[in-house]
Amino acid sequence: MVLTLADDDGITPVNIAVFARHRTTDVISATYQPMPGESRGHAEVFVNVERAWKIGRTAGGASRELALYIAHGCQHLTGASDHTPRLRAAMRRKERAWLREADDLGYIAGLTGGVKSTG
């Protein structure tokens, strides 16, 4: 899996290419079929760090918001869907559990390197 960090301007072309949506978003997951001769495909999660900074100001911090986006993107790679309220709630429960575990292990604190938002 490849994790690609982007800002609003960087993730918008990905959103256009993957979903034909000309707007920014928080996270996009993409899977790719194996190339000839390879046994497995590849996956990529595009995460909008700029949005994590903006939302994180009011939602528990940029590090937690960024971790949420990564967890959400990885959930999609496992086949999880958020196309209905029930499926979205199930994804959110699993994301919260992952975030609690990551926080307990000290992975979230300082995820953004202790850099303060300037916006």
DACOR-V577915 format. One line per field, one symbol per residue. phi: phi as a letter, one per 40 degrees, with the letter a starting at -180 (. if undefined). psi: psi as a letter, one per 20 degrees, with the letter a starting at -180 (. if undefined). burial: b if it has 16 or more other ideal C-beta (glycine too) atoms within 10 Angstrom, else e. A space follows every 50 residues. Layout:
BEGIN
phi->???
psi->???
burial->???
END
This chain:
BEGIN
phi->.bbbcabdccccccccccbfbcacacabbbbbcccdgccacbbabcbccd cdcccccbbghcccccccccccccdccchcbbcbdccccccccccccccc cccccgccdgdcggcccbc
psi->qpoppraghhhghghghgjkomrrrgqpppqpqqqpiqiqarqppppnhg hggghhhikjqhgggghgggggghghhiiqqkiqhghghgghgggggghg ghghijhgpjhjjjpqpi.
burial->eeeebbeeeebbebbeeeeeeeebbbbbbbeeeeeeeeeeeebbbbbbbb bbbbbbeeeebbbbbbbbbbbbbbbbeeebeeeeeeeeeebeeebeebbe ebeeeeebeebbeeeeeee
END
